Amino acid sequence: MTVDILREVLGWCAVINMGLLLFSAIFVVLLRGPISRIHAKMFNLDESDLSLAYFQYLAQYKIAIIVFNIIPYFALRIVG
């Protein structure tokens, strides 16, 4: 695998993951009530705790995208 192919793969992975993050954030914001009720019943949690869990999920996913996709992509752009 060449550096150019790896750079292209990382770029597309970043684009796909950012799209999934955007979709998840919109989904959680628009449908928070029904989703919270379903998850509260499924996992026996308070609905107030789920807001924090959703925020942590989105924040950790964003950090993972940055660390595993975007930073390596830019590092390869600089090197190549």
N, C-alpha and C positions, 0 to 999 in steps of 0.2 A: 504494500500500500504506500503510495507516495504522499508527500506532505500536502500536495494540492487536493488530493482526494479526501484526506483526513480533515483538512480545513473545510472543504465543502460539506462533508458529513456533519461536522460540528455546527456549521452555520445552519443547516436545515434542522438539526436537532433542536437548536436554540429557538428557531422560528416556530416549530411545532409545539415545543414546550411552553413558549410564551402564549401561543394561541390557546392551549389547554388551560393555562393559568388564568387567562382573561375570561374564558368560558366558565371556569369554576367560580371565579369571583363574581361574575354577573349572576350566575345561577344561585349562589349563596345569598347575594344581596336581594334579588327579586323574590326568591321563594324561601326566605328564612323561616317564616312561620310554619308552613307545612313540613319543611325538612326537619326543623327542630322538634316538632311533635313526633314525627316518625322515629328519629334517632333517640329521643328521650325514652320512648317506649321500648325500642329495640335494645338499648344498652343500659336501661334503668338509671338515667342521669337526669339532673335538673336542666331545664331549658336555659337557665342563665349560665350554666357551666359550658353549654354547647357553643355559645357565642365566642368564648375564649378559645375553645378547641378549633372552631372554624378559622379564627384569626391566626392561631398558631400554625395550622395546616397550610394556609396560604403563604404565611411568612417563611416557613421552612422550605416550602416548595420553591419559592422565589430565590432563596439563598442557594438551594441546590442547583437551580438553573444557572445562576451566575457562576458558581464555583465549577460545575462540571461541563458547562457548554460555552458560556460567553467568554470567560477568562482564557480557557485553552484556545478558543477560536482567535481571540486577539493576539495571544502569544504566537500562534502560528502565522498570523498576518505580519507580525513584526519580524519574525525569523525569516519567513519566505518572501 
